[in-house]
Amino acid sequence: MLTSKERAELRSRANTLETTLMVGKGGVTEQVVAEAEAQLTARELVKGRVLEGSLLTAREASDLLCQATGADGVSALGSRFVIYRFSEKCQAERNQVGRARRKETPVSKSDPVRKGLRARRMAAKRQREERNAFFRQKAVEAAIEKRKESKSEE
């Protein structure tokens, strides 16, 4: 399942893609599924179109192809749709050029936003404690000086 940010990034990448998958009046046939499989393996992101003679909408065709190939639907707009499936082959190619996009999922299930927030709060707390300790020490030193002065006057 894709998050909304991942889906938005994939939609922006799909803008420049050419339409390479056509669904005709026969609907989503075995040949269309086989072609979608081949393209998803080679490219990860496939842009398709439902022709006018088809009885399916772009959303229906996208859902059927996603179900048949194990892909995720990115968008369906008008007669065009975009589907995505992660490909190990494409990941290996990206790793070769040093631009890996897919990161390993963290082992811990801690929320990174809360983790950062907690770290900032702890840093602020430490800073407050250091400041309070400094002023407490200065107050103790001032009290000692005051006592020394009062004893020296007597």
C-alpha positions as CSV (number, residue, x, y, z in Angstrom):
1,M,0.0,0.0,0.0
2,L,1.3,3.4,-1.0
3,T,1.3,6.5,1.3
4,S,-0.1,9.7,-0.1
5,K,3.4,11.2,-0.4
6,E,4.6,8.2,-2.3
7,R,1.6,8.3,-4.6
8,A,2.1,12.0,-5.2
9,E,5.7,11.4,-6.1
10,L,4.8,8.6,-8.5
11,R,2.1,10.7,-10.1
12,S,4.7,13.4,-10.8
13,R,7.1,10.9,-12.3
14,A,4.2,9.5,-14.5
15,N,3.6,12.9,-16.1
16,T,6.5,12.5,-18.4
17,L,5.8,8.9,-19.3
18,E,4.4,7.8,-22.6
19,T,1.3,5.7,-22.6
20,T,2.5,2.1,-23.2
21,L,-0.4,-0.1,-22.2
22,M,-3.7,-0.2,-24.1
23,V,-6.9,-1.8,-22.9
24,G,-9.2,-2.4,-25.8
25,K,-12.8,-3.6,-26.3
26,G,-11.8,-7.1,-25.1
27,G,-11.1,-5.7,-21.6
28,V,-8.3,-6.9,-19.4
29,T,-7.3,-10.1,-21.2
30,E,-4.4,-12.5,-20.5
31,Q,-2.3,-10.7,-23.1
32,V,-2.9,-7.3,-21.4
33,V,-2.0,-8.8,-18.0
34,A,1.2,-10.4,-19.5
35,E,2.2,-7.1,-21.1
36,A,1.6,-5.3,-17.8
37,E,3.7,-7.8,-15.9
38,A,6.6,-7.4,-18.4
39,Q,6.4,-3.6,-18.2
40,L,6.1,-3.5,-14.4
41,T,9.2,-5.7,-14.1
42,A,11.2,-3.6,-16.6
43,R,10.0,-0.1,-15.4
44,E,8.1,-0.2,-12.1
45,L,5.7,2.5,-13.3
46,V,3.4,2.0,-16.2
47,K,0.9,4.4,-17.8
48,G,-2.0,2.9,-19.6
49,R,-5.1,4.0,-21.5
50,V,-8.6,2.5,-21.9
51,L,-9.8,2.9,-25.5
52,E,-13.2,4.2,-26.3
53,G,-14.5,0.8,-27.5
54,S,-13.9,-0.7,-24.1
55,L,-16.7,-1.2,-21.7
56,L,-14.4,-0.6,-18.7
57,T,-13.5,2.7,-17.1
58,A,-9.9,3.6,-16.3
59,R,-10.5,2.9,-12.6
60,E,-12.0,-0.5,-13.3
61,A,-9.2,-1.5,-15.7
62,S,-6.6,-0.2,-13.2
63,D,-8.1,-2.2,-10.3
64,L,-8.3,-5.4,-12.4
65,L,-4.7,-5.1,-13.5
66,C,-3.6,-4.3,-10.0
67,Q,-5.4,-7.4,-8.7
68,A,-3.9,-9.6,-11.5
69,T,-0.3,-8.3,-11.2
70,G,0.0,-7.4,-7.5
71,A,0.6,-3.8,-8.4
72,D,-0.7,-0.6,-6.7
73,G,-2.9,1.9,-8.5
74,V,-1.4,5.3,-8.5
75,S,-4.0,7.3,-10.4
76,A,-6.9,7.0,-12.8
77,L,-7.9,10.2,-14.6
78,G,-10.2,10.3,-17.6
79,S,-9.3,7.3,-19.8
80,R,-5.7,7.0,-18.5
81,F,-4.4,5.2,-15.5
82,V,-1.0,4.7,-13.8
83,I,0.0,1.5,-11.9
84,Y,3.2,0.8,-9.8
85,R,4.9,-2.3,-8.5
86,F,8.4,-2.3,-6.9
87,S,10.9,-4.2,-9.1
88,E,14.2,-5.7,-7.7
89,K,15.7,-5.3,-11.2
90,C,15.1,-1.5,-11.2
91,Q,16.4,-1.3,-7.7
92,A,19.6,-3.1,-8.6
93,E,20.1,-0.7,-11.6
94,R,19.6,2.3,-9.3
95,N,22.0,0.9,-6.8
96,Q,24.6,0.6,-9.5
97,V,24.4,4.3,-10.3
98,G,24.4,5.2,-6.6
99,R,20.9,6.7,-6.5
100,A,18.9,4.2,-4.5
101,R,15.4,5.5,-3.9
102,R,13.9,2.7,-1.8
103,K,15.3,2.7,1.7
104,E,15.2,-0.2,4.1
105,T,12.3,0.0,6.5
106,P,13.4,0.7,10.0
107,V,13.4,-2.2,12.4
108,S,11.9,-0.2,15.2
109,K,8.3,1.0,14.8
110,S,9.1,4.3,16.6
111,D,7.7,7.3,14.9
112,P,10.7,9.4,13.6
113,V,8.7,12.7,14.1
114,R,8.0,11.9,17.7
115,K,11.6,10.7,18.2
116,G,12.9,14.0,17.0
117,L,10.4,15.9,19.1
118,R,11.4,13.9,22.2
119,A,15.1,14.6,21.5
120,R,14.4,18.3,21.2
121,R,12.5,18.3,24.4
122,M,15.2,16.4,26.2
123,A,17.8,18.9,24.9
124,A,15.8,21.8,26.1
125,K,15.3,20.2,29.5
126,R,19.0,19.6,29.8
127,Q,19.7,23.2,28.9
128,R,17.2,24.5,31.5
129,E,18.7,22.3,34.2
130,E,22.2,23.5,33.3
131,R,21.1,27.1,33.4
132,N,19.2,26.6,36.7
133,A,22.3,24.9,38.2
134,F,24.5,27.8,37.1
135,F,22.2,30.4,38.7
136,R,21.8,28.3,41.8
137,Q,25.6,28.1,42.1
138,K,25.9,31.9,41.6
139,A,23.2,32.5,44.3
140,V,25.1,30.2,46.8
141,E,28.4,32.0,46.0
142,A,26.7,35.4,46.5
143,A,25.2,34.3,49.8
144,I,28.6,33.1,51.0
145,E,30.2,36.4,50.0
146,K,27.4,38.3,51.9
147,R,28.0,36.2,55.0
148,K,31.7,36.8,54.8
149,E,31.1,40.6,54.5
150,S,28.7,40.6,57.4
151,K,31.1,38.6,59.6
152,S,34.0,40.9,58.7
153,E,32.0,44.0,59.6
154,E,31.3,42.6,63.1
